[in-house]
Amino acid sequence: VHLVESGGGSVQAGGSLRLSCGDPGFRLTNYVMAWFRQAPGQAPGKAREGVAAIDSDGTSTVADSVKGRFTISRDNAQNTLYLQMNDLKPEDTATYYCAAPLSPTATMATMYLGPLSAYEYTHWGPGTQVTVSS
């Protein structure tokens, strides 16, 4: 599995970005998929912050810190995961990662630690940088 994120960049506060994630060799539509982020200077060993997750049936959840601003979606025909980020704030500055669990049988409801826990995910992309200036 070689997930690859794209769409990061530098924007001013209040701006928008849309991140994408895909892998031509991996049928991500069968999996719970999620977005995580890691802020610069984060303490080593600290788990990445869960931003949003979406089940194969389209059910989704987002972290309270981004609720009302970020939307996760998936395009099954394009085999692509998206994260629409609006009203960006400087505290959203981070490297953003998409992730998938080991098994397609996992669902958000069956994840013991919850769908926004990094420990539930096995496959990760290399990340894309998002920088928000004030």
C-alpha contacts under 8 A as a table, 3 or more apart, distances in Angstrom:
res1	aa1	res2	aa2	distance
1	V	23	D	7.22
1	V	25	G	7.06
1	V	26	F	6.15
1	V	123	H	6.75
2	H	23	D	5.83
2	H	25	G	7.79
2	H	26	F	7.72
2	H	123	H	7.81
2	H	124	W	7.63
2	H	125	G	6.56
3	L	21	C	6.51
3	L	22	G	5.44
3	L	23	D	4.97
3	L	98	C	7.26
3	L	99	A	7.60
3	L	123	H	7.44
3	L	124	W	6.24
3	L	125	G	4.51
3	L	126	P	7.62
4	V	21	C	5.44
4	V	22	G	5.64
4	V	23	D	6.39
4	V	98	C	7.78
4	V	125	G	5.00
4	V	126	P	6.52
4	V	127	G	7.31
5	E	19	L	6.87
5	E	20	S	5.52
5	E	21	C	4.37
5	E	22	G	6.87
5	E	97	Y	6.84
5	E	98	C	6.73
5	E	125	G	6.31
5	E	126	P	7.18
5	E	127	G	5.86
5	E	128	T	5.86
6	S	19	L	5.67
6	S	20	S	5.23
6	S	21	C	6.44
6	S	128	T	6.02
7	G	17	L	6.93
7	G	18	R	5.87
7	G	19	L	4.47
7	G	20	S	6.13
7	G	128	T	7.22
8	G	17	L	7.00
8	G	18	R	7.55
8	G	19	L	6.24
8	G	128	T	5.30
8	G	129	Q	5.21
8	G	130	V	4.97
9	G	17	L	7.76
9	G	129	Q	6.19
9	G	130	V	5.04
9	G	131	T	6.19
10	S	130	V	6.00
10	S	131	T	4.61
10	S	132	V	5.84
10	S	133	S	7.53
11	V	15	G	5.95
11	V	16	S	7.39
11	V	17	L	7.99
11	V	130	V	7.98
11	V	131	T	6.36
11	V	132	V	5.06
11	V	133	S	6.36
12	Q	15	G	5.64
12	Q	88	L	7.64
12	Q	132	V	5.32
12	Q	133	S	4.74
12	Q	134	S	5.97
13	A	87	D	6.79
13	A	88	L	5.30
13	A	89	K	4.98
13	A	90	P	6.31
13	A	132	V	5.77
13	A	133	S	5.71
13	A	134	S	5.23
14	G	86	N	7.01
14	G	87	D	4.05
14	G	88	L	4.93
14	G	89	K	6.46
15	G	86	N	6.20
15	G	87	D	5.42
15	G	88	L	5.49
16	S	84	Q	7.51
16	S	85	M	5.39
16	S	86	N	4.39
16	S	87	D	6.13
16	S	88	L	6.16
17	L	84	Q	6.21
17	L	85	M	5.26
17	L	86	N	6.73
18	R	82	Y	6.75
18	R	83	L	5.55
18	R	84	Q	4.42
18	R	85	M	5.92
19	L	82	Y	5.47
19	L	83	L	4.99
19	L	84	Q	6.45
19	L	85	M	7.91
20	S	80	T	6.62
20	S	81	L	5.60
20	S	82	Y	4.56
20	S	83	L	6.57
21	C	80	T	5.65
21	C	81	L	4.98
21	C	82	Y	6.38
21	C	98	C	6.41
22	G	26	F	7.81
22	G	28	L	7.47
22	G	79	N	6.46
22	G	80	T	4.93
22	G	81	L	6.41
23	D	26	F	5.32
23	D	27	R	7.67
23	D	28	L	7.79
23	D	79	N	7.79
23	D	80	T	7.94
24	P	27	R	7.49
24	P	79	N	7.65
27	R	30	N	6.24
27	R	31	Y	7.84
27	R	79	N	6.63
28	L	31	Y	5.33
28	L	32	V	7.87
28	L	33	M	7.34
28	L	79	N	6.25
28	L	80	T	7.42
28	L	100	A	7.76
29	T	32	V	7.86
29	T	56	S	5.89
29	T	74	R	7.66
29	T	76	N	5.62
29	T	79	N	6.20
29	T	80	T	7.92
30	N	56	S	5.57
30	N	104	P	5.72
31	Y	55	D	6.76
31	Y	56	S	5.59
31	Y	100	A	6.67
31	Y	101	P	7.26
31	Y	103	S	7.41
31	Y	104	P	4.69
31	Y	105	T	7.40
31	Y	106	A	7.24
31	Y	107	T	7.70
32	V	53	A	7.01
32	V	54	I	5.66
32	V	55	D	4.37
32	V	56	S	5.60
32	V	100	A	6.34
32	V	101	P	6.96
32	V	104	P	7.21
32	V	106	A	6.84
32	V	107	T	5.95
32	V	108	M	6.78
33	M	53	A	5.63
33	M	54	I	5.46
33	M	55	D	6.57
33	M	56	S	7.93
33	M	81	L	7.54
33	M	98	C	7.19
33	M	99	A	5.87
33	M	100	A	5.02
33	M	101	P	7.51
34	A	50	G	7.55
34	A	51	V	7.46
34	A	52	A	5.57
34	A	53	A	4.00
34	A	54	I	6.25
34	A	98	C	5.62
34	A	99	A	5.30
34	A	100	A	6.61
34	A	115	P	7.57
34	A	116	L	7.35
35	W	50	G	6.31
35	W	51	V	5.44
35	W	52	A	5.33
35	W	53	A	6.32
35	W	83	L	7.53
35	W	96	Y	6.82
35	W	97	Y	5.59
35	W	98	C	4.51
35	W	99	A	6.30
36	F	48	R	6.05
36	F	49	E	5.34
36	F	50	G	4.43
36	F	51	V	5.12
36	F	52	A	7.17
36	F	96	Y	5.69
36	F	97	Y	5.11
36	F	98	C	6.27
36	F	99	A	7.53
36	F	116	L	7.83
36	F	118	A	7.55
37	R	48	R	5.65
37	R	49	E	5.27
37	R	50	G	6.62
37	R	51	V	6.84
37	R	94	A	5.85
37	R	95	T	5.43
37	R	96	Y	4.30
37	R	97	Y	5.90
38	Q	42	Q	6.87
38	Q	48	R	5.20
38	Q	49	E	6.31
38	Q	94	A	5.24
38	Q	95	T	5.27
38	Q	96	Y	6.58
39	A	42	Q	5.64
39	A	92	D	7.91
39	A	93	T	6.33
39	A	94	A	4.13
39	A	95	T	6.35
40	P	93	T	7.73
40	P	94	A	6.05
40	P	95	T	7.67
42	Q	46	K	7.02
43	A	46	K	5.68
47	A	118	A	6.44
47	A	119	Y	7.99
48	R	118	A	6.15
49	E	116	L	7.49
49	E	117	S	7.57
49	E	118	A	7.31
50	G	53	A	7.94
50	G	63	A	6.78
50	G	115	P	7.96
50	G	116	L	4.36
50	G	117	S	6.04
50	G	118	A	6.68
51	V	62	V	5.75
51	V	63	A	5.17
51	V	66	V	7.11
51	V	116	L	6.75
52	A	60	S	7.24
52	A	61	T	5.56
52	A	62	V	4.11
52	A	63	A	6.05
52	A	71	T	7.67
52	A	72	I	6.26
52	A	116	L	6.62
53	A	60	S	5.53
53	A	61	T	5.44
53	A	62	V	6.50
53	A	72	I	6.87
53	A	108	M	7.94
53	A	115	P	6.19
53	A	116	L	6.59
54	I	57	D	7.97
54	I	58	G	5.88
54	I	59	T	5.58
54	I	60	S	4.13
54	I	61	T	6.52
54	I	72	I	6.78
54	I	73	S	7.00
54	I	74	R	7.90
54	I	108	M	7.72
55	D	58	G	5.24
55	D	59	T	5.18
55	D	60	S	6.16
55	D	107	T	6.29
55	D	108	M	6.28
56	S	59	T	7.37
56	S	107	T	7.85
58	G	73	S	7.44
58	G	74	R	7.56
60	S	72	I	7.12
62	V	66	V	6.78
62	V	67	K	5.96
62	V	70	F	7.55
62	V	71	T	7.54
62	V	72	I	7.78
63	A	66	V	5.66
63	A	67	K	6.05
63	A	116	L	7.67
64	D	67	K	5.03
66	V	69	R	5.43
66	V	70	F	5.59
67	K	70	F	6.17
68	G	71	T	7.81
69	R	85	M	6.05
69	R	86	N	5.06
69	R	87	D	6.09
69	R	88	L	7.63
70	F	83	L	6.73
70	F	84	Q	5.48
70	F	85	M	4.48
70	F	86	N	6.05
71	T	83	L	5.67
71	T	84	Q	5.08
71	T	85	M	6.63
72	I	81	L	7.58
72	I	82	Y	5.71
72	I	83	L	4.60
72	I	84	Q	6.38
73	S	81	L	6.06
73	S	82	Y	5.21
73	S	83	L	6.50
74	R	79	N	7.47
74	R	80	T	5.75
74	R	81	L	4.42
74	R	82	Y	5.82
75	D	78	Q	5.34
75	D	79	N	5.81
75	D	80	T	5.33
75	D	81	L	6.47
75	D	82	Y	7.98
76	N	79	N	4.71
76	N	80	T	6.58
77	A	80	T	7.93
85	M	88	L	6.57
88	L	92	D	6.46
88	L	132	V	6.73
89	K	92	D	5.39
89	K	93	T	7.56
89	K	132	V	6.10
89	K	133	S	7.64
89	K	134	S	7.50
90	P	93	T	5.62
90	P	131	T	7.36
90	P	132	V	4.67
90	P	133	S	5.54
90	P	134	S	6.06
91	E	132	V	7.56
92	D	130	V	7.57
92	D	131	T	7.49
92	D	132	V	6.72
93	T	129	Q	7.84
93	T	130	V	5.40
93	T	131	T	4.59
93	T	132	V	5.42
94	A	129	Q	6.09
94	A	130	V	5.51
94	A	131	T	6.63
95	T	127	G	5.80
95	T	128	T	5.41
95	T	129	Q	4.36
95	T	130	V	5.98
96	Y	127	G	5.21
96	Y	128	T	5.28
96	Y	129	Q	6.22
96	Y	130	V	7.06
97	Y	124	W	6.71
97	Y	125	G	5.79
97	Y	126	P	6.75
97	Y	127	G	4.46
97	Y	128	T	6.66
98	C	124	W	5.96
98	C	125	G	5.73
98	C	127	G	7.25
99	A	121	Y	6.14
99	A	122	T	7.15
99	A	123	H	5.40
99	A	124	W	4.53
99	A	125	G	6.57
100	A	121	Y	5.39
100	A	122	T	6.14
100	A	123	H	5.06
100	A	124	W	6.70
101	P	104	P	7.23
101	P	106	A	7.12
101	P	120	E	6.17
101	P	121	Y	4.06
101	P	122	T	4.94
101	P	123	H	6.22
102	L	121	Y	6.57
102	L	122	T	5.26
102	L	123	H	6.89
103	S	106	A	5.77
104	P	107	T	7.88
106	A	110	T	6.20
106	A	111	M	6.75
107	T	110	T	5.24
107	T	111	M	6.39
108	M	111	M	5.47
108	M	114	G	6.64
108	M	115	P	5.15
109	A	112	Y	7.99
109	A	114	G	7.45
109	A	115	P	7.82
110	T	114	G	7.84
111	M	114	G	4.95
111	M	115	P	6.01
111	M	120	E	6.69
112	Y	120	E	7.93
113	L	116	L	7.87
113	L	117	S	5.90
113	L	119	Y	7.54
113	L	120	E	6.83
114	G	117	S	5.65
114	G	120	E	7.53
115	P	120	E	7.02
117	S	120	E	5.79
117	S	121	Y	7.77
118	A	121	Y	5.64
119	Y	122	T	7.75
121	Y	124	W	7.65
